Structures are given as C-alpha cells and as structure tokens.
Amino acid sequence: MTQKIYEDDSYLYEFTATVVSCREVSSGLFDIELDRTAFFPEGGGQYADKGTINGLDVITVSEKDDVILHRVCEPIPAGTAVSGIVDREMRFLRMQNHTGEHLVSGIIHSEFGYNNVGFNFDDKKVTLIVDGPLTDEQITDIENKANEAVFRNAAVTAYYPDAETLASLDYRSKLENIQNVRIVNIEGYDTCACCAPHLKGTAEIGLIKIIGRASDRGGTRLLIVCGRLALEDYQNKHKAVRDIMAALAVKEEETAAAVKKMSADLLEERKRNSDLLCRMAAMQLRTPERSAGGILYAFTDGAGCNELITCLNDMTVESGVTCLLLSGNDEKGYFFVMSNKDASLRQDWDKISSAVKINGGGDDHFRQGKCRSTKEEILSALNKTD
C-alpha cells in the first residue's frame, strides 16, 4: 500500500520517498512504486499530477489495489531514495477547479435536489452533468451563490470518518457498505465523497464562471471555469469585445446593440442581393434556347435554387415542354431546376442523368439539385438525339 501524502497536505509539492519496485511495462517505459507519494493518480474525472522523480518526467500516475504507480522512461532500482516534485501550477489549477465544481454541485443539490452524474475537466474547463433541467436564470443564481461562497472563504476540510459517523453522515456520492470513505466538506455548502486534493478555503478558488449550458438526456451539462481559467476566459472575451468595439467604432456598452444592428443590416442586404440576383437571372433566362432534344434550357451564374425556381415559375412555357434552368460554373458546378408542368419529364431526366454527373430529387413534373459536369458536357447531353 502506498502512503498517500497528498491526502494529508495537498500543498506539498516536493517530497522524498523510497522505491519499492520497478517494472518495465513496455519498451522504454517503467512503472515505479514508491513507499509514499505526493502524486495524485488519475481518477474520479481528474487527470493525474505531472512532475518529476529524480529528474525523470512522470508520464502518468495510476492506482491499483491501493498501490500507486508512476510511469517514467528510465528504470529506478528498488531501494533507491528518490526526490519527487509535483507540478505546482497544474496541481493548484486543478484544485481550484475541482473545489469550485464541488461548490457548484453542492449548491445545485441543495437548491434543486439534482445529483452530479458526470464530471471531468481537461485543464481548460470543467464539465459537470446534473440529472435535472436548469434555466439560464437558475444558472445565474447558482453562479452568484457559488461566488458568494468564494468571497466568504468557507473552510474546506478532507477526512476519513469512522464507520459509525460515516453511516449516519448525509453526503453526496454516498457509497453503500463501503469503508474508508474520504469526505470533503465545504463548510455550509457541501459534503461529498472524494479522493482528490482540494484547497483549504474557497477564497483560493478566486472566481467561478459558468460559461456554457446544454441539455443532456433530461439533465443539464454545464461548462465551468474557475480561478486562473476564469481569468483567462475573461481576458479572451474582453479582448474580443475590444476588437469589436474598434471595428464598429462604438463604446463598450453599445457593443451588443451595434452587433445586433449590423446583423439586421446584413440580413436586409442579403435579401436585397437575393432580389437583385433573381432579377439578373430572370433577364439572363428570359429567352431560353431549345436543345436538339426539344428541351428549353438557359444558363446563368450567381443565382441559387430559390432564384431559379422563382424564374421558372414566372416563365411562360408551351404545354408539354420540359424546361431546364442552371446556375453556376464549371469549377463549382451548377444548381438546376427542371420542370414540365403538363407532362412527365422522366424521359428527359433519364437522358440527361445518364450522360452527366447530376444529383437531384423531385417527382415526374419537377426536379432540382446539383450538376458537377461542365457546361460543354451538359450541352452535349441536351443536344443528343436518339
């Protein structure tokens, strides 16, 4: 059994230990067992600590049957006295985010009775899944209460209660018929089973920000950043806002309204462009040519299927004649609409589709889609006579 000294002092970043065993697991990789360690192994949704042992990078840390194994790229013989150094910055960042997640989960459980059914973080954000729905307004309230707890610097303690105390203790993630459960308590806010290192007080979290929400199988998935990650998130978004302010020449408080106005103006401009394209296409398509096979056809560029359909509907075509309108170019391909209002166009469609690269859907009187053949190939198919 490895002595887990990170459980007694989560701020211990340098330690000494003795190698118990060294086993080669693959070419150039070795699992080192120490008699004691400050390295937290991967588990419970949290990645393993990083750092070094005798100057060797610790690639990963895992636990099996109460034995913690440190994977390195060189052997260290059993009995060797070693010095370990845990990556201080990464450990503290993870403690900020893990303790922050406990705080948010505890408040959600207290306010709504929801359980934490999924948790992990990837050194960029925390992902938390609870088994109930939450609105934006409720999430804002949760965030405010979590940060109020940060400002109050609630004490955080971790301990192993005795069996009698554990049996009567009300805590999240309760494990039935399990002994030696480690409890992490945030005074006044949360009590939960947890094996990971945590802060001593909530003030060290710094700031908690919920940056995303999505429904998840009847529950809610939250994206959370705490401490330094929350600061980085704010700095990135502040820079984005400043860039928008400069581009639109507006004050900070005017940014949202300016973006909305620009979006509305762009939508209106697109509508005007669409109308213009439709009129231009109508002019180009006003006098279609007749192929050797009797199909009326015309080419244009810059119009989409909707514009082609509008032009097609406005055209006067003699009864029983198939009309084909195409928009595009040889490089990007051609949108097309094909219609015969009074008779089946199946025979004309079969002739064209057998000769060019064309995909479309519809029925016996109307089809639309995309053709990836060249204009010359399309004209050759149209003018082919049986």
N, C-alpha and C positions, 0 to 999 in steps of 0.2 A: 504493500500500500504506500502510495506517495503522499507525503505530508504537503497539504495544500496551503502554503503560507500566504497566498493571495486572499484566502478567506479571512485571515486574521488582520491583514493590513493590505488593503487594495492600493495603497500609495507606495508600497515597497517595490522599487523598480530595479534594484541591484541586490544580489544575494549570492551566497556560496552554498555549494552542495557537493555530494559525492556520487560518482557514477555507480549505479547498482548493476546495470547490464548494458550491453551494446550489441545490437543485432542488425546485420545487413539485410535490408528488405528488398533491394534490387541493386543493380549495378551502380555504385557510387552514391547510394542513399542508405543512411543508417538511423535506426530508432534508438534513442538514448533514454534509459530510465534513470532518474535521479532519486535520491532518498527524500528530497524536498524540492519544491519549485514555486516560483512566483509567476510562472507562465500559466495563463488560463487556457484550457483546451477548448476546441470548437464544440459548441453545444448550446441548446436552448435558443436557437435562432441567432447566436452571436459567433462571429469568427474568432479563431484562436489568436492569442497575442503574437506579435512579432518581436524580434530581438536577436540576441546572440548568446552563445555559450562558448566560452573560451575563444571568442572572436569569430566563431563559425555562425553564419546566418541560420536562424531557426526557420525552416521552411514551413512547417506546420506542427501543431500540437494536438494530440488526441488522447482520449481516455478510454480504457477498457478494464473492467473489473477493478476499479479503484487504483489502477496504475496509469500514470500519465507518461506518455512517450513524446519525445522531442525529436523531430526528424532533421538531420543535418547531412552534409555532403562528405564528411570525413569521420572515421571511427574515433571514439574516445574510449580507451580501455576501462573496464570495470575497476573500481577502486581509485580512479583519478579524482582529485579535488578540482572542482571547476568553479568558475565565476559566471553568473548569468546576468544579462542586462535586458530588461523588458523595454520595448519602445514606449517611452514615457508619453509622447504626444498622442500616439494612437490609442494607448490604454485610456488616457484621460478623455479623449473624444468619445470613445465607446461608453465610458461610464456616464458621461453627460447625456448621451442619447438613450442609454438603457434605463438610467434613473428617470429621465424625462418620460420615457414610454410607460414605466410603472405608474408615474403620476397621472398621466392621461388615462391609462387603463383603469386605474383606481377610481378616478372621478366619474368615468363613464359607467363603471359598475355600480357606484354609489347612487348616481343620479337616475340611471335607466335600468339597472339590473342586467345589463348585457355582459357577456363573457368575452374575454380575449381568446379567439380561436385560431390565431395565426400571427406570428411576429418574426421579423428578421430585419437586419439592416446591412447595407453594403458599403459603409464608410462614406456614403453620400446622403443617405436618408434612412429613416425608419419606416418600415411598412407594418401597419397594425390592422388586423381584421377583427371586427367585433360582430357578434351574431344578432344584430338588430339594426333597423334603419335610423339614420341621423340626418336631420335637415341642416342647411347651411347656418341657420340661426342657432341651432343647438350646438353645432361645432364651434361657432364663435364664442358661445357661452362657456363651453368646455375649455377652450384655449385661454380665455380670460381667467377662469378659476385656476387652471394649471399654473399660469404665470403669477397669479396672486400667491400661490403656494411657494413659488420660487422666491418672490420678494420677502416672504416671511421666514425663509431659511429654516424650513422644517427639518428636524433631525432625521437622518437615515441610519438605521441600525440593521445588522445582519447577525443571526444567532441560530443555534440549534436548540429548540425547546425539548424538554424531557417528554417522554411518551404520554404522560397524563395531561400535561399542558397542551401538547400537540393535538390530542384527541378532542379537546374542548375548544380549540382555537378556531375562530372564523377567519379563513384566509382564502384568497383567490388561488386557482390552480390546485385545489385541495386534492391530496393523494390519499386514497383509502388503503388502510392496512400497510402503510409504508413507514418504516422507522428512519431516524436520522434525516429528517427533512430540514433543509436550511430555509429560514424565513427572513425575508427582507421587509422591514417596516418603515414606512414614511409617516412620521407622527401626524395623526389627524387626517390622513388621506388614504393610505393603502397598506394592506398587509398581504404578502404574496410569497409563495414558494419560489425560490430562485437560487441558482448555483453560481451566478456571475458576480464579478467585482462591481461595487457601487460606490457612489460618492458618500461623504459623511453628512452633507447638508444640501438641501435643494438649491441654495443660493449659488452653488458652484455650477449648476446647470446653465445659468446665465440668462437664457431666453428659450421659450418653446414656441414654435410656429408650425401650425398645421397648413401644409401647402397644397394638399390635394385630397379629394374625396371621390369615391366611386362606389356604386352598388356592387355587392359581391354575394351572390346566391342568397338573397334575402337579408344579408347583413350589410356592413359598410367597411370599405377599405380606406384607411387613412394613410397619407404620406406626411411624415413629421420630420422636422429638423430641429436640433437643439444645440445650444452653446455655439461653438465656432462654426458649425454647419449653418446655424440660423443666421449668424453674422455674414457668412459668405453668400447665403441666399439673398439677404437684404442688399448687400453691396452689388451683386449682379443685377438685381431688379432695379436698384436705384440708378445704376449706370444706364440700363435700358431706358428708363424714364427720362434721364437727362439727354440721351441721344434723340429720343422722340421729341422732347422739348426743343432741342436745337434744330431738328429737321423741320418742325412745324412752326417754329418761332412763336411759342406760347409759354405762358407761365406754368409752373408745376400743377397748380390747382385747376388749370384749364386743359390739362393733357387729355383726360378721359373724354371730355366733350369734343375736343378737337379731333380725336381719333374717330369718334362716332360720326362726326360731320364728314370727315374725309371718306369714311366707309360708305356713307349715304351718297355722297357726291360721286364716288367711284361706281356705285351701283347704277346711278342715274346715267353716268357717262357710258357705261356698258350697254344700257338699254338704248341710248341714242346711237351708239355704234352698231348695235344689232339691227336697229331700224334702217340705218344707212346701208349696211351690208345687204339687207333684204332688198332695198330699192336698187342698189347697184346690181345685185344678182338678177333682179327682175328685168332690168334693162338688158343685161347680157343674155338672159334666157328668153327674151321676148320673141325671138324668131328662131326656134329650134330647126335643126336640119333633119332631113329624113334619110335614114340609112337604106342600103340596098335591100335590107330585110323588111322595110316598112316601119321601123321604129323611129319615132320622133326623139331626138336627143339634143342636149346642149351642155356645154362645159362652162364653169365659172371658177373663181378662186376666192377664198375668204368667207364663204357662207357655210353655216353648219346645217345639220339635218332640218332643224326647225325652220330656217330661212328657205331651204329647198322645198319643204312641204307647203309653206305659205305661197311660194311662187307657183308650185304645181297646182294648188287649189284655185289660184287666180287665172290660170291659163284656160283658154277655150280649145279643146281638142276634139276632133271629129270622132264620132261614135266608133267604138271597136278598135281604136288605135292605141298602142302602148306608147307611153311617154317616159323617158329616162332623163333625169337631171343629175349632174355630177358636179361636185365642188372639191377642188384640191389641186395637187400637183404630183408629178411622178415621184418626187422624193418622199413625201409624207403619205401618199395615197389619196384616194378620192372617197368622200362621203357620197352616197347616192340615194335617190328615191325613185321608185319605179311604179307606174300606175296604169291600169286600164279599167276605167270606170264601168264599161259596158260589157266586157268580155273577159275571159280568163287570160292572164298573162303567163300562165305556166309554160307554154311552148316557147315564148320569147325568153323567159327566165332560164329555162333549161339550155337553150342555145348559147346564151351569154355565159352562164355559170360554168359550162363545160369547157369554155375557151380561156377564161381569165381567172385570176385569184380573187374571188369575191365571197364575202360572208354577209348574210342578211337574214332577216326574219320578216314574216308577214303572212299574207294569205293569197288567194288567187287573183285579187284585184289591187293589192298594194304590198310593196316590199321596200325595206330600207336597210342600209348597212354600210359596209366599208369595202372598197376595192383596192387591192395593192398591186395591180398591174399598171403598166404605163398607159398614157393616153393613146399611143400608137397601137398597143395591143387591144385596148378597148374598142377603138375604131375598127380594127381588123375583125373583131368578133361581131360588131354591129353590122358590118357590111358583107359578112359572109353569107353567101346564098347556098341553099341546099341543092 
